[in-house]
Amino acid sequence: RESTLLLCPYGLLTGLINHGSSSGGSKAANVRLQWSDPKRASHKSEFLNTSVKELSKQETAVLSMDFVALRDIQEGEEILVDYGDEWEEAWNKHVKGWEPVEGSDTYVSAVDMNAVDIDVVLRTEFDQMLDPYPSNVDLKFDLAFDKRHKWIKALQKGTLDLYKKQEEGDLVLCNILRWNKEGDDGRILYTVVWTDHDEENKSKRHKQA
C-alpha cells in the first residue's frame, strides 16, 4: 500500500483472477498472494529492497509471486483473490454511481462482430449512410497495402500472408469508397481513403489506395 512500485500480473491467466471478499460468503477469496520461493521460481528477493529506478533497468522479470490456495478448490470453481477493503469500497461506489455511456445502446461486442460471415462485404461510406456500423466499430487500413506494386506482386506469387507479416504496417482509420471481386477465387478488393498526418509539418492530406 505504501510502495511506489506498481506490480502488474502478466503470467498465464493471472490477469483474469477476480476479487474475492475478505468478509466471507459465496464470493470469498480462496487464494492469497505471497512472494515466490527463489529456489522454485525466477524470484530474486534481493530486489525487494531495490529502488524503482534500479528495477526499471532490469530487462527481465526479477520479482515473482505465487497464488496459494486458502482451502481445497473444487474443479471448475472460480479462483478469487482479495484485492483489499479499499478496492472493494471503491468498486461498490463506482457500481452505485455508474450510468451507461452515450451510444452504449448500439454497442456490438467483438465476439458478435467476429461471428458475422467472413464473406460479407464491408460497407462503403455510401452504404453506411443508410446502414451505419455501430458507434464502437472502426474501419482501419493496413499501411502495408499503401505500397501497391509490392502487395500486388505478393498476391500474384501467393505470398500475401508472408508479405503482411514482414511489412507490419500501421493501422489508420479509413473509409471504403468501393469494392470489386477479382480472380477465380472471387477475392474482394477494396478502394479506401484515409488521412495521412504529417507530424513534422503539422499537416494532413487525404490518400487513396
KABELDA-V913333 format. One line per field, one symbol per residue. phi: phi as a letter, one per 40 degrees, with the letter a starting at -180 (. if undefined). psi: psi as a letter, one per 30 degrees, with the letter a starting at -180 (. if undefined). burial: b if it has 9 or more other C-alpha atoms within 8 Angstrom, else e. Layout:
BEGIN
phi = ???
psi = ???
burial = ???
END
This chain:
BEGIN
phi = .ccccccbcbcdgccccccbcccggcbccbbbbacccdcbacbbccccbccccccccccbcbbabbcbccacbcdgcccbbcchccccccccccccccbdccgccbcbccccccccdcccccccccdccbbccdccbbbbbccccccdcccccccccgbcccdccccfccbbcabccaaacbgccgcbbbbbbaccccccbfbaacbba
psi = efkgkjkkkgljfffgjlkkkfgaafhlkgllklklkffflhkjffffgkleeeeffkflkfkklkjkkflkklkfkkkkkjfleeeeeeeeeeeegkkklkfffgkkleeeeffkkffkkkklfeefeeilllfgkkkkkjffgfieeeeeeeeefggeeeeeeeehllkkklkkelllkllfggkkkkklklkjkjeeghlllklk.
burial = eeeeeeeeeeeeeeeebebbbbeeeeebbbbbbebbebeeebbbeebeeeeeeebeeeeeebbbbeeebeeeeeeeeebbbbbeeeebeeeeeeeeeeeeeeeeeebbeeeeeeeeeeeeeeebbebbeeeeeeeeeeebbbbbbeeeeebeebbeeebbeebbeeeebeebbbbbbebeebeeeeebebbbbbbeeeeeeeeeeeeee
END
